[in-house]
Amino acid sequence: MNQTFDFRRWWMLVTLHWVENRKRYGLGLLAIAGLLIAWFSFLLTVDKFSALDLGYQFSAYFVGLYFIGCLLSGTIFSELGDKRQGIGYLSLPASHLEKLLCALLFSIVFFFIAFTLVFYLVDIPFVHAANNLVGERYRTSADMSSVPYTTPVYNILTASGAPMLEQDGHLLLTSYFAFQSVYMLGSVYFTRSAFIKTTVAVLLFMLIYVSFVSEGVGRQLPPGWFIKDLFQWQRGSSLVGQGQWVKLPLVIECALKILVSYGIPVLFWVIAFFRLREKEV
Amino acid sequence: MVTIRDLHFAYRRKPVFSGLSLDLAAGHIYGLLGRNGTGKSTLLRSIAGFLFPQKGAIGVLGHEPGKRRPAFLQEVFLVPEDIYLPAVPVDQWVRYHAPFYPKFNREQFLRIALDFDIRVSGRLDEMSYGQQKKALISFALATNTAVLLLDEPTNGLDIVSKSQFRRVIAGALDENKCIVISTHQVKDLENLIDRVTVIDEGRILFDQTMDAISRKLYFKISYDPGETASAFYSEGSLKGNALVMANPGDEDSRPDLEMLYKAVVLHAEKVNRAFAE
């Protein structure tokens, strides 16, 4: 039998993980549905004419996905933080790769699918209810001069109505997987309070990065120039024909986007694999 | 079966082992004795691959434990001192864990569980700590791994369970298995182990078979002050002085593990000299 990866053994591990955690996952999904219902109900009561517009749906989806997804990934190897559970987990006759792939399957693939399903199970009826409510209010309103605004259901595939960051290549959605991979590494790396420690580490990194860009790179630019975004520097007005731009070549821009979207998750999964291999309990 | 050579290990700045060497063979039940914090659990966890030697080498059935390859994990089972079991029924837990161990025998598990009075249909989280431990020991024995490591297995067991434990372990040994039991409750291992290894401050203080102990040492109760003075270790009791002495006349006596342990811890050099002669 292959000592690095054997599908039968991996499937046994997946089945075992499901049997031991299905109750926790089921309750977690119910809690997510409950939170979404509570939030959308609150929105329906406070915003009478544009309840559940695309912005609300978009932010509910991504805040939930980022927070709960990172929380799950940050605790997926929580057994390793406890000696009693850690011994049970590491002594199970499966390879480190199989254990990592099992964790990836549940925290990345299954969670993403389950969260998206739960979101739409709550979102679709609520959007319809909101549209009906808005229509009803319009019909009973004294002001008939405006046309009632009906909201479509937010589509994560087209990202229509989302900020440009998401519309332009799903950068927010793919960055989620990068964040999740960082939290997964944190759950292997830190023995206790992995989620909090990883959050602190991520915030520290972002602070250093922002300081580097503004204080380091920003100060190197000639007078009058400033950083427009990650790939552009600008001088003067942003109106067409009135300012000057320096853009990174498209190849580099694309390469950087691909690295953030696909390279970082893979890189952190690989580091998590090596960290799992050298984990002691 | 298990070979440890020049093992060095430390927790941060606290050294545990500095040059420990030990061989464990199949067909034996080893009693690993020592005070709390002397490195017994660390040694078992190192053999099982959960701690890595900082220097030296450990070999188990030709495997390097630290790599934790599935073929190695299928042959080594560690029952830790503090156990954790998921909140599922016993039979479900067994059904999903057993396939990972190719030599698992379900009938054997049910037989041992019956010996231990474990209700297989019950839930693990509704059992007492002692029952959980017995369930885990039953499972560990039924996996039929070549190396079985038991760290303080009798902690949490009541008096009846301790004798059940001795009976079950004695019945589980065969010529292909090596069982290592670490404990500081030496009385629990009486009539069970066939080799005694005493660890103190990270080194092997004493390592002899029970046969050799019976031949080289003499355990007796005596009022004779001369015998008491010449004993390796003596302890006053209502019946007289309990003594551990050299046995030059090859007299028969029943080894008292607790007395032996105290003699070794306090006068290791003298006791070991008796075996060298």
Interface residues (C-beta under 8 A of the other chain):
Chain A: M1 Q3 D6 R9 M12 T15 L16 V19 E20 K23 D82 K83 R84 Q85 G86 I87 G88 L90 S91 L92 P93 A94 S95 H96 R277 E278 E280 V281
Chain B: R45 A48 G49 F50 L51 F52 R68 R69 P70 A71 L73 Q74 V76 F77 L78 P80 D82 I83 Y84 L85 P86 A87 V88 Q92 Y96 H97 P99 F100 Y101
